[in-house]
Amino acid sequence: MQLKAEPHRLHNTLGNRHVTMIAIGGTIGTGLFLGSGMVV
């Protein structure tokens, strides 16, 4: 049994939701990093 080798195409677009989630993740990560630095 052979499978056809079809290339899968990915869309290279970032929606508003993606950018918002990246910004929120960066903010939370920065807060955790600075907070742990104060403890250490």
C-alpha positions as CSV (number, residue, x, y, z in Angstrom):
1,M,0.0,0.0,0.0
2,Q,1.5,3.3,-1.1
3,L,0.5,6.7,0.2
4,K,0.5,9.7,-2.1
5,A,3.1,12.3,-1.1
6,E,1.1,15.5,-1.0
7,P,2.7,18.5,0.4
8,H,0.8,20.1,3.3
9,R,0.5,23.8,3.1
10,L,0.5,25.9,6.2
11,H,-0.8,29.4,6.3
12,N,1.7,32.0,7.4
13,T,-0.7,34.5,9.0
14,L,-1.1,35.7,12.5
15,G,-4.5,36.8,13.6
16,N,-5.3,39.3,16.2
17,R,-6.0,36.5,18.7
18,H,-2.6,35.0,18.1
19,V,-0.8,38.3,18.7
20,T,-2.9,39.0,21.8
21,M,-2.0,35.6,23.3
22,I,1.7,36.1,22.5
23,A,1.6,39.4,24.3
24,I,-0.2,38.1,27.3
25,G,2.2,35.1,27.5
26,G,5.2,37.5,27.3
27,T,3.7,39.7,30.1
28,I,3.1,36.7,32.4
29,G,6.5,35.3,31.7
30,T,8.2,38.6,32.4
31,G,6.2,38.9,35.7
32,L,7.3,35.5,36.8
33,F,10.9,36.1,35.9
34,L,11.1,39.4,37.7
35,G,9.1,38.0,40.7
36,S,11.4,35.0,41.1
37,G,14.4,37.3,40.8
38,M,13.2,39.3,43.8
39,V,12.9,36.1,45.8
40,V,16.4,34.8,44.9
